[in-house]
Amino acid sequence: MSDANDTEWIPNIILGQDYDRRYLDAPIHYDVLENLAAFYGRDMPVHRHAQYVQIHYVDHGTIDFLIDHKVYEVIGPSCFYTPASTPHSFRTDPGARGHVLTIHQSLVWQLMQDNASPEINTSLTQAICLEHDRLPDEQKALWRRLARVLEDIQLEWSGNQAAKDLALMSLVRLLLVNLARLSSKRSASRTVNNENLRLFHRFTEMIEEHYQEQWHLPRYTAEMAISESRLNQTCQRIANRPPKKLIHDRVIQESKRLLIFSNFSSNEICYQLGFSDPAYFSRFFKKHTGMTTQQFRKQTGY
């Protein structure tokens, strides 16, 4: 799945465009996990970040994380490193908290050029999954250092001290070195069957093409010439959620994006997303988010 043609079906999420436009071209973007989860959901469908690596630190709970064709089922505290442009999806428990750091790959390349250790350089080109409780005792001190660096990044990001950008760059470099040092203790994964991946890829590609047309699940399975039970088994195995939820999640994500970044009314968004009844759209949105469209728009400050 490293070939460019294999990733064309996968949504490319640009945080500065879809989530926080203040940082459209920023080489570093930080946010707490719960803020991103409120926007994208705890069950994040397969996506990628072209030219950006991403680090997720989850403090507790069960986490299902798919990176490329490998599935990790781990218990927090845990940390995941996803190389740039690599397809990934994840599910975190409702109460889980943590950090999400998105870094332009040029910063990683610069670190690799400056570093003389081939072990460090090789580690930063591969996916990494780490679990605190599975580390040997001698490595747990290094884990605590990694967690402290993430807390320092959070403090630096939220403040406005002199040389803020320089401080963030330095902290990110230190974080990457600590991750690479721990990478030899990465958690085990299971590999997804290639045929299941092919079906899953095709389904998510079709969602991206048709979610604004309000296709129901039977329409998707008919177009794919497979049974609903087969598609359900495939989606549960790879994404740990049923296909209908994947469809609904994509509609909700686009609804949130339009509520935040456009001046469209709720009714206009309803029709843009293929709904024919504004009242039904309102019920649909509240069912999946726990709030009305007006409450969501007010909460986000737009």
Secondary structure, DSSP 8 states (H G I E B T S, - for coil): --SGGGGTTS-B--HHHHT-GGGTT-SEEEEEHHHHHHHH-SEEEEEB-TTEEEEEEE-SSEEEEEETTEEEEEESSEEEEE-TT--EEEEE-TT--EEEEEEEHHHHHHHHHH---HHHHHHTTS-EEEEGGGS-HHHHHHHHHHHHHHHHHHHHHHS--TTHHHHHHHHHHHHHHHHHHHGGG----EE--HHHHHHHHHHHHHHHHHGGGT--HHHHHHHHT--HHHHHHHHHHHHSS-HHHHHHHHHHHHHHHHHHH----HHHHHHHTT-S-HHHHHHHHHHHHSS-HHHHHHHHT-
